[in-house]
Amino acid sequence: MPSTPLETSQSDLPCLDSLIGAAVAEMRRDDDRTPALLALQGMGTPAGLARILDLSRSPEPIRRRLAAVVLGHMHGPGQRGDERAFPEPACDALLRLLEDEDAGVMVEAIFALGHLGNRRCDPALAARRHHEDSHVRYAVAFALCGSTTPVAVEALLALMEDAYDQVRDWATTGIGQSTELDGPEIRAALLRRVDDEDVFTQVEAMHGLARRRDARVLPPLIRALSREHLMPHLFVDAAVAYLGLEEDADLTEADLMTRLRALLEGGMP
């Protein structure tokens, strides 16, 4: 059984408040170095949780944003950074922040729910797939990536048609990597994205079709691997997946193209 988080004494609260002030300053600077934020995320104790929940109700949007970021990663003493100390209370607070009037707070709450991966939140996330703010839609695509619930799949398929590149990329990733999702609608959605104007969306669409061994991916995949393409190396994983090779196979783009052409010309699946 997981260990019970240690209580934080009242004497630790000034330390928490100091970290919160430093983390807010990091957010204002948009700093890549965030030691205070990382320290807060590791304060997953009952008192630490209570302080962050209080912070999530702050009148200042930047402090509510900080609370969302912390809640998505909060872990306690003795836990790894990818473990979560209080996932259910965190989800409850983040679902409340989805209703925040500040779009920045909503975006951070959505990303945090994506990190928690609690699928009871999928309906609330999917409901924001048509939000007017592209950053909100991008966050929704990220948060639903990896989910196979019907409401998430419906939302991801819609987001694959979004006007914003990063939204299409993450939505296509979510559909493409979940091979338990299959059928004409799924494959047609992936096929529409193989010629996407965004190269990363193309990559994910072809990789998704390659994972499903759909032969319609062969012509565009061979073209993408050619030296005519600006970044042929991006498509190597899709070719390896279609050919059923080990991921560490030591083959050049030219080698992969030769094998794929042989399959295409031989009429093999």
N, C-alpha and C positions, 0 to 999 in steps of 0.2 A: 504494500500500500504506500502511496506517496506520503512523504513526511508532512506533518502539520506545520504551517508557517509559524515562525517565531513571532511573538508579540513585540511591537515596537514601544518602547517606554516613552513617557511624556518628554523626557529629556532629548529624545531624537527628533521631536517636532520642529524645533528651531533649525535643525540640520535639513529637514525636508523643505521648510520654507526658504532656506538659503539656496537649496538646489533648484527650487521652482523659479526663484528670481533669476538665477544664472541661466536656466534653460529658456526662460522667456527672452532673455538677452540674446541667446544663441539663435532663437527663431527670428528675432527682429533683424539680426545681421544676416540671416539666411546662410549661416556658417556650416561648412562641411564638417568641421570638428565639433562634436557635440558631447563632451564628457559629462556635463550636467544632466542632459537628457538621458544618456545611457545609465547614469547612476540612479536616476529616478525610476527608470524601467526595472531596475533591480531591487527596488524597495517594495517588493510584493509581500507585505505583511498586513495584518488587519488594520493597523493604524495608518500604514502607508496607503492602503486602498481607500480608507475613509477620507484621507486628505485629498486624494486625487478626485474622488467623487464630489467632494466639496468644490474643488477647482472646476469641475465640469459645469457647475452652476454659476460661475463667475460672471459678472456683468461685462467683463472684457473679452471680446472674441478671441484674442490671441491666447488667453489663458484657457479658454474652452478648447481651442485647437490643441494646445499642449496636453490637456487632459486626455483628449482622444488619442493622440500619438502614444502616450504612456500606456493607456488601457489596452491598446492593441499588442503590447509587448511585455506587459508586467509579469515578472517572475520573482520568485522568492529566494531566500537563502537556501543554498544547497540545490537549487534547480538550475538546469541549463538555460542558456539564453533563448532556446526555441521552445521551452516549456512555459506554461502559463499558470499563474498562481490562483487567479479568481476569474475563470473564463465566463461563468454565468452572470455574476454581477457586472462584469465588464461589458458583456453583450447588452444587458438591460440598459446600462447608461449610454452606450453608443447608439442603441436604437432610439433613445430619447433625443440624442444629438442629431439624428437624421432629420429632425423637425426644426433644427436651428434656423433662424432667419439669416444667418451669415453663411454664404456659400462656401467659404473657406473652412469653416467648422464642419459643415456637412461633408465636404470632400475628405477631410482627415478622418472623420468618423467612418466613412465608407471604406477607406483604405484599411483602417484598423480592424473593421469587421472581416475584411478579406484576410488579414493576417491571423485572426482567430479561427476562421473557417468553420464557424458554427452554422450549419445549414438551416436551422430554424429561422435564421435571419434572411434567407434567400427571398421570400416574398416581398419584404420591405425594400431590399436592394433592387429587385427586378422592377418594382413600381417606379423607380427613378430612371429607367432606361431612356425615357423620352425627355428628360430634363433639358431645359433650354441652354444650360451651361455645359459646354463640351468637357470641362474638367470633371464635372459630376458624372457624366456618361463614361468617361475614361476610368474613373474610380470604380464605377459599377462593373465595367468589363473586367477590371483587375480582380475585384472582390468575388465575382462569380466564376472566375477561371478555376477549373478543376471540379466544379460542381456538376452533378448529373441529375439533379432534381428537375422535374418537368418545368417548373416555373423558371429555373435558371437557364435551361436549354432554350426555351422560348425567347427569353430576353437576349441571350448570346446570339442567337440566329438573327434577331432584329438588329443588334449592335454591329454585326458583321457588315451591315449595309450603311453604317454611319458615315457622315461626311468627313469626320475627323480621323486622320491616319492612325493615331495611337489607340483610338477606340476600336477600329477594325482589327488592328494588330492583336490586341489582347483578347477580343472576342473570338477571333479566328484561332488563336492559340488555345483558348478554352475548349472549343469544339474539336479542334484537330488532335489534341493530345489525348482526349478521352475516347479511346477506341471502342469502349463498350457502347458508345453512341454511334449508331450506324443506320443506314437506310437511304432511300432515294433523296429525301429532303436534306439530310446531312451532307451527302456527297455533292448534291447540286450546289449547296451553299459554299462548300469548299472550292468547287470548280469555278464558281463565279469570281473567286478571289485570286486565282492563279495569275491573272493579268492585271492585278491591282497596281495602281500608280505608286503605291508604297512598297518598296522591296521587302521589308520585313514581314508585311502581310502576305506577300507572295510566298515567301519562305515557309511560313506557318501553314498556308493553304496546301502547298505541295507536300509538305511533310505529313500533313493530316491524310491526304489521299494516298501517299506512299505507305503509310502505316496500315491502311486498309487494302493495300495491293490493288488499287484502282488503276487499270492500264491507261485511262485517259490522261493521267499525269505524265506519261512518258514523253510526248512531244514537247510540252513546255519545260519539263525538267531537263531534257537534253539541251534545249536552247539555253536554258539558264546556266548550265554547266560549261557552255562554250566560252571561248575567250572573248566573244563579242559582248558578253555580259560584263558589267563593271565589277561585280563582286561574285564570281562563280563559286568561291569557297563557301559562301553562305548556304549553298544548296547541297553540299556534300552529305549532310546527315539524312536528307530526304532520299538521296540516291542509295545510301547504305541501307536505309530502312526498307526501301522497295526491293533491293537485291537480297535482303535477309542476311547481310554480313554482320560480323562483329563490329561494334562501334569503333574499335581501335584499329580497324583494317587499314593497312598501309597502302592506300591506292590514291593515285592522282585523279584530278578531275577528268583527264583524258582517259584513264583506265575505266573509270565509272561510266563515262559516255559510251565507250566501246561496248561494255556489257549491256547497257541499257538499249543501245541501238540494235544489238543482236536479238534482244527480246522483242523489240518492236518489229523488226523486219521478219523475225521468225513467227510472228503472230502468237507468241507465248504470253500467258497472263502475267 
